[in-house]
Amino acid sequence: MYSYQLSKKRIEEFLDNGLGKNQSNKNSYKNILLKVRESENYYDTYIYNFSRDQYCNFLKALKIPSILSIPPYVTYIKDYVKWCKEEGYCNDIETILNVQKQEYKTFVYNKAIYFKNREDVYRRLKKVNNPQEKVIVILLFEGISGGKAEDIFKK
């Protein structure tokens, strides 16, 4: 039987004790695991009990913007699920572990974003966490051009 509070407790315990050498990534783990908990609540079961379809739908629902962003999500989730198994919370975790790299492209969120004006660009960029992604959009929108990094200038 799924319990939201028990899920919350397990995630907190994992963040406090189960990260080991990954302690520096604690905030990244926390953000992803909060999304895990939301999906667990939606499906009314723990992530390690997700069916393959539920797990794949969960990955799609994350709206991951690029194929290069998927491996950290998958790794963090696998680390949590493996820890749950080590702690005796579950037995079978094959559903989570069996998603292949070749499938990652199916989890990429491909919705085009249209900007109407400058304020719209900057308003939407407030939601983007990665500063490298922000700067690319800003440079393209503002009309920056150049052949090499040192050649970048505004037209």
Backbone bond lengths (Angstrom), bond angles and torsions (degrees), N, CA, C in turn:
res aa  C-N    CA-C-N  psi(-1)  N-CA   C-N-CA  omega(-1)  CA-C   N-CA-C  phi
1 M - - - 1.457 - - 1.529 108.59 -
2 Y 1.317 116.41 127.39 1.454 122.24 -178.50 1.526 110.93 -74.29
3 S 1.335 115.41 140.90 1.452 121.70 175.45 1.523 109.12 -135.12
4 Y 1.314 116.16 119.86 1.464 121.85 179.36 1.527 110.62 -57.93
5 Q 1.335 116.65 -43.50 1.465 120.56 -179.60 1.529 111.69 -65.27
6 L 1.334 117.02 -40.03 1.458 120.56 178.24 1.528 110.12 -65.60
7 S 1.315 116.86 -40.23 1.461 120.87 176.68 1.525 109.98 -60.59
8 K 1.324 116.44 -45.37 1.462 121.56 178.46 1.530 110.31 -59.61
9 K 1.328 116.77 -44.26 1.464 121.83 179.91 1.530 111.25 -62.69
10 R 1.335 116.62 -43.41 1.471 120.67 -179.91 1.523 111.13 -64.21
11 I 1.317 116.26 -42.28 1.466 119.61 179.42 1.523 110.19 -64.24
12 E 1.317 117.74 -43.52 1.471 120.88 178.01 1.525 110.83 -62.60
13 E 1.324 116.86 -41.37 1.465 121.55 178.38 1.533 110.16 -63.48
14 F 1.325 116.73 -42.64 1.465 120.99 177.90 1.526 110.14 -61.81
15 L 1.334 117.57 -44.85 1.461 120.98 -179.00 1.528 111.35 -65.18
16 D 1.327 117.04 -34.09 1.464 120.36 -179.42 1.526 113.25 -81.94
17 N 1.345 117.16 -36.50 1.465 119.77 -170.71 1.523 115.42 -123.47
18 G 1.308 117.83 -20.87 1.455 119.78 -170.42 1.509 116.41 -98.26
19 L 1.326 117.66 -3.60 1.458 119.45 -175.63 1.525 113.74 -78.34
20 G 1.308 117.26 -29.77 1.462 119.73 -179.18 1.515 111.62 57.62
21 K 1.326 116.42 -124.51 1.468 121.40 -176.22 1.526 113.18 -70.42
22 N 1.305 118.73 -10.67 1.463 122.40 -178.59 1.531 112.80 -90.53
23 Q 1.313 117.93 16.31 1.458 122.96 -176.02 1.534 111.82 -55.33
24 S 1.331 117.64 -32.34 1.468 120.29 -178.78 1.534 111.60 -66.94
25 N 1.320 117.74 -20.27 1.460 122.33 179.70 1.530 112.41 -96.19
26 K 1.314 117.09 18.07 1.461 121.19 -172.80 1.530 112.64 -55.49
27 N 1.334 118.33 -42.39 1.466 120.35 -179.00 1.519 111.25 -66.42
28 S 1.328 117.40 -38.07 1.464 120.35 177.90 1.523 110.16 -63.97
29 Y 1.337 115.87 -45.73 1.463 120.04 177.19 1.526 110.14 -58.94
30 K 1.313 116.05 -45.43 1.463 120.32 -176.36 1.527 110.85 -60.77
31 N 1.327 117.41 -45.47 1.471 120.73 -179.31 1.523 111.54 -61.52
32 I 1.307 116.98 -42.90 1.461 120.40 -179.71 1.524 110.64 -69.68
33 L 1.319 116.81 -41.81 1.460 119.55 -177.86 1.531 112.51 -69.87
34 L 1.313 117.34 -25.84 1.467 119.08 173.05 1.530 109.99 -65.76
35 K 1.331 116.31 -36.22 1.464 120.24 175.84 1.525 110.59 -69.55
36 V 1.330 115.93 -35.29 1.472 120.09 175.90 1.523 108.85 -60.11
37 R 1.316 116.42 -46.78 1.464 120.78 -177.77 1.526 111.55 -62.11
38 E 1.336 116.89 -38.14 1.471 119.81 176.79 1.523 110.62 -61.26
39 S 1.332 116.36 -43.15 1.474 119.76 179.94 1.520 111.37 -70.70
40 E 1.318 117.05 -36.90 1.468 119.46 175.73 1.518 109.49 -59.10
41 N 1.308 115.77 -43.67 1.461 120.26 179.66 1.533 110.29 -63.61
42 Y 1.321 117.42 -41.49 1.461 121.64 179.58 1.529 110.76 -63.03
43 Y 1.335 117.12 -46.33 1.466 121.47 -177.89 1.535 112.72 -85.24
44 D 1.329 116.17 -7.84 1.458 122.19 179.35 1.539 111.92 58.86
45 T 1.324 115.38 40.33 1.465 121.16 176.09 1.524 108.44 -159.54
46 Y 1.313 116.60 158.96 1.464 121.36 179.73 1.518 110.03 -74.66
47 I 1.315 117.10 152.99 1.463 120.95 -175.63 1.522 112.06 -58.63
48 Y 1.321 118.08 -33.65 1.463 119.45 -179.78 1.529 112.11 -72.17
49 N 1.318 117.40 -8.32 1.467 121.89 174.16 1.526 112.68 -103.56
50 F 1.331 117.06 2.04 1.458 120.16 -179.99 1.522 109.90 -61.03
51 S 1.322 115.08 143.22 1.464 119.22 169.57 1.527 106.92 -73.86
52 R 1.295 115.94 168.88 1.464 119.77 178.85 1.532 110.20 -59.58
53 D 1.322 117.47 -43.25 1.466 121.05 179.38 1.531 111.47 -62.62
54 Q 1.321 116.68 -42.69 1.462 119.94 178.51 1.525 110.96 -62.11
55 Y 1.326 116.74 -43.45 1.461 120.45 -179.69 1.532 110.31 -65.12
56 C 1.312 117.45 -44.32 1.469 120.74 178.85 1.528 110.60 -64.30
57 N 1.324 117.74 -41.56 1.466 121.06 176.53 1.520 111.72 -63.80
58 F 1.330 116.26 -37.00 1.464 120.83 176.23 1.526 110.30 -61.21
59 L 1.334 117.55 -46.60 1.462 121.01 179.50 1.530 111.31 -62.60
60 K 1.327 116.90 -38.60 1.468 120.50 177.67 1.523 110.73 -66.86
61 A 1.321 116.58 -38.69 1.468 121.25 -178.15 1.528 112.55 -67.05
62 L 1.322 117.26 -19.58 1.464 120.51 178.18 1.528 111.79 -68.30
63 K 1.346 116.43 -17.64 1.465 122.48 -179.40 1.526 111.21 54.65
64 I 1.304 115.17 51.63 1.459 122.03 179.96 1.530 107.80 -70.46
65 P 1.349 117.48 126.66 1.460 120.47 -170.10 1.534 116.75 -76.62
66 S 1.319 118.48 -21.49 1.463 119.05 -178.61 1.522 110.41 -148.62
67 I 1.311 115.09 158.20 1.466 120.10 -178.89 1.528 110.83 -64.61
68 L 1.327 117.90 -26.96 1.460 121.54 178.91 1.525 112.79 -73.10
69 S 1.319 116.48 -18.54 1.468 120.95 179.21 1.522 112.71 -86.34
70 I 1.315 117.77 -13.32 1.462 120.93 -175.06 1.531 113.36 -72.12
71 P 1.341 120.36 -44.84 1.477 119.52 -176.56 1.528 115.37 -52.89
72 P 1.346 120.28 -42.63 1.470 117.73 177.65 1.532 112.72 -61.03
73 Y 1.327 117.46 -41.54 1.467 120.54 177.50 1.523 110.24 -58.33
74 V 1.328 115.73 -50.51 1.464 120.59 -177.77 1.525 110.37 -62.96
75 T 1.325 117.61 -42.82 1.469 121.51 179.98 1.521 111.01 -62.11
76 Y 1.327 117.73 -46.58 1.458 121.22 -178.78 1.526 110.99 -62.66
77 I 1.330 115.80 -41.50 1.465 119.46 179.39 1.526 110.37 -66.69
78 K 1.332 117.11 -43.09 1.465 120.83 178.36 1.525 110.78 -62.00
79 D 1.332 117.42 -41.97 1.465 120.66 178.40 1.528 110.52 -58.67
80 Y 1.339 116.04 -44.26 1.460 120.21 179.76 1.528 111.00 -64.21
81 V 1.321 117.02 -45.62 1.461 121.14 -177.91 1.535 110.70 -66.36
82 K 1.332 117.64 -40.68 1.472 120.71 176.69 1.525 110.02 -62.04
83 W 1.323 116.65 -41.13 1.462 120.56 178.06 1.525 110.17 -62.17
84 C 1.334 117.12 -42.44 1.474 120.72 177.85 1.522 110.51 -59.27
85 K 1.318 116.65 -39.30 1.469 120.00 178.91 1.536 110.13 -66.62
86 E 1.334 116.37 -44.40 1.473 120.33 179.06 1.522 111.61 -60.91
87 E 1.323 116.21 -33.44 1.465 121.15 -179.34 1.527 112.14 -82.42
88 G 1.328 116.63 -4.65 1.459 120.73 177.61 1.515 115.33 86.03
89 Y 1.324 117.49 13.34 1.459 120.48 -179.93 1.522 112.12 -77.00
90 C 1.338 117.37 -21.06 1.463 120.78 -178.27 1.522 109.41 -152.39
91 N 1.321 115.77 164.40 1.463 121.29 179.63 1.517 111.91 -108.97
92 D 1.325 116.89 -51.87 1.452 121.57 -172.89 1.522 110.09 -104.65
93 I 1.321 116.36 122.87 1.467 119.83 178.83 1.529 110.79 -124.88
94 E 1.308 116.45 20.47 1.467 121.19 -176.20 1.521 112.92 -63.29
95 T 1.317 119.41 -32.93 1.469 121.30 -179.66 1.518 110.36 -57.92
96 I 1.314 116.27 -45.33 1.462 121.48 -178.26 1.524 110.32 -70.25
97 L 1.315 117.00 -39.57 1.459 120.48 -174.50 1.525 113.25 -78.48
98 N 1.312 118.06 -15.66 1.463 120.90 -174.18 1.522 115.78 -89.81
99 V 1.296 119.36 2.15 1.460 120.00 176.60 1.528 107.41 -75.09
100 Q 1.326 115.25 122.97 1.463 121.59 -174.78 1.534 111.66 -91.00
101 K 1.325 115.84 153.85 1.464 120.79 179.52 1.523 112.08 -59.68
102 Q 1.324 117.00 -30.80 1.458 120.57 -179.86 1.534 110.89 -63.75
103 E 1.319 117.24 -22.66 1.462 121.79 -179.13 1.523 113.00 -84.56
104 Y 1.306 118.04 -12.89 1.457 121.23 -173.68 1.526 112.79 -54.59
105 K 1.327 117.20 -37.45 1.466 119.26 -177.26 1.529 112.21 -60.18
106 T 1.330 117.22 -24.51 1.467 119.62 179.63 1.535 112.17 -75.37
107 F 1.327 117.32 -12.75 1.460 121.30 -178.85 1.531 113.13 -98.17
108 V 1.333 116.99 -3.41 1.462 120.86 -178.69 1.523 109.41 -76.11
109 Y 1.302 115.45 133.97 1.463 122.43 179.24 1.529 107.88 -83.97
110 N 1.309 117.14 117.15 1.462 121.51 -171.84 1.521 114.95 -111.27
111 K 1.278 118.29 22.34 1.457 119.63 -178.41 1.532 109.90 -74.68
112 A 1.306 115.95 127.34 1.458 120.82 177.64 1.528 109.75 -71.84
113 I 1.296 115.51 143.70 1.461 120.98 178.40 1.526 107.75 -112.85
114 Y 1.313 116.22 128.51 1.452 121.05 179.97 1.520 108.99 -109.80
115 F 1.328 115.39 131.87 1.454 121.54 179.03 1.517 108.99 -104.85
116 K 1.322 116.49 132.02 1.458 120.66 -178.04 1.528 112.17 -89.93
117 N 1.329 115.29 -34.93 1.460 119.41 -178.73 1.533 109.30 -156.95
118 R 1.300 115.50 178.75 1.464 121.11 -176.31 1.535 112.06 -60.71
119 E 1.309 117.37 -43.08 1.466 121.41 -179.64 1.528 110.44 -61.35
120 D 1.321 116.00 -38.03 1.460 121.38 178.62 1.529 110.75 -62.85
121 V 1.336 116.50 -41.97 1.469 120.85 178.90 1.523 109.69 -60.05
122 Y 1.311 116.91 -52.93 1.463 120.68 -175.32 1.530 111.99 -69.37
123 R 1.314 117.12 -32.70 1.474 119.97 176.84 1.527 110.06 -64.42
124 R 1.328 116.63 -45.35 1.461 120.36 179.96 1.521 112.12 -68.81
125 L 1.309 117.38 -32.59 1.468 120.32 -179.46 1.527 112.69 -69.36
126 K 1.319 117.82 -18.74 1.461 120.11 176.09 1.523 111.20 -62.26
127 K 1.343 117.16 -25.47 1.460 121.95 -179.24 1.522 112.59 -84.41
128 V 1.334 117.64 -11.88 1.463 121.70 -177.79 1.527 108.76 -86.11
129 N 1.339 116.40 126.96 1.461 120.72 -177.84 1.523 113.46 -84.90
130 N 1.310 116.90 -32.47 1.455 120.95 -174.16 1.534 110.39 -83.16
131 P 1.349 118.23 116.12 1.463 120.40 -178.34 1.531 113.09 -64.66
132 Q 1.327 117.74 -28.24 1.462 120.24 178.36 1.527 110.48 -66.65
133 E 1.321 117.25 -38.88 1.460 120.30 177.16 1.532 110.34 -67.88
134 K 1.325 116.58 -37.49 1.460 120.44 179.07 1.525 111.03 -61.90
135 V 1.313 116.10 -47.25 1.460 119.43 -174.79 1.524 111.16 -66.16
136 I 1.311 118.61 -34.15 1.466 120.81 178.09 1.524 110.41 -62.93
137 V 1.326 116.84 -46.26 1.463 120.64 179.81 1.525 110.43 -64.22
138 I 1.322 117.00 -44.08 1.467 120.46 -179.35 1.524 110.61 -62.82
139 L 1.327 116.65 -45.50 1.469 119.65 -178.95 1.527 111.23 -62.49
140 L 1.314 116.90 -42.96 1.463 120.11 179.09 1.525 110.99 -66.04
141 F 1.328 116.55 -42.92 1.461 120.24 -177.63 1.526 111.54 -67.14
142 E 1.316 116.01 -39.06 1.464 120.08 -177.05 1.531 112.87 -79.47
143 G 1.340 117.28 -4.87 1.453 120.24 175.29 1.513 114.35 84.74
144 I 1.306 117.74 29.75 1.459 121.84 178.04 1.523 108.45 -74.10
145 S 1.322 116.77 139.83 1.461 119.88 176.90 1.513 109.63 -144.06
146 G 1.313 115.90 167.61 1.459 122.14 179.35 1.507 110.05 153.25
147 G 1.312 116.50 155.54 1.460 121.06 -177.10 1.505 113.66 -87.40
148 K 1.321 117.11 -33.78 1.471 122.20 -178.96 1.518 107.61 -125.87
149 A 1.313 116.61 164.94 1.463 120.46 -178.26 1.528 110.95 -55.33
150 E 1.332 117.42 -40.61 1.465 119.86 -178.03 1.529 112.59 -76.16
151 D 1.339 118.22 -10.63 1.454 122.92 -178.38 1.530 113.48 -92.67
152 I 1.311 117.72 -2.98 1.461 119.92 -173.90 1.521 110.10 -64.07
153 F 1.319 114.96 128.98 1.441 121.35 177.89 1.514 109.70 -150.99
154 K 1.323 116.23 163.85 1.458 120.27 179.39 1.515 109.08 -95.93
155 K 1.354 116.11 133.60 1.470 121.18 179.69 1.492 110.93 -72.82
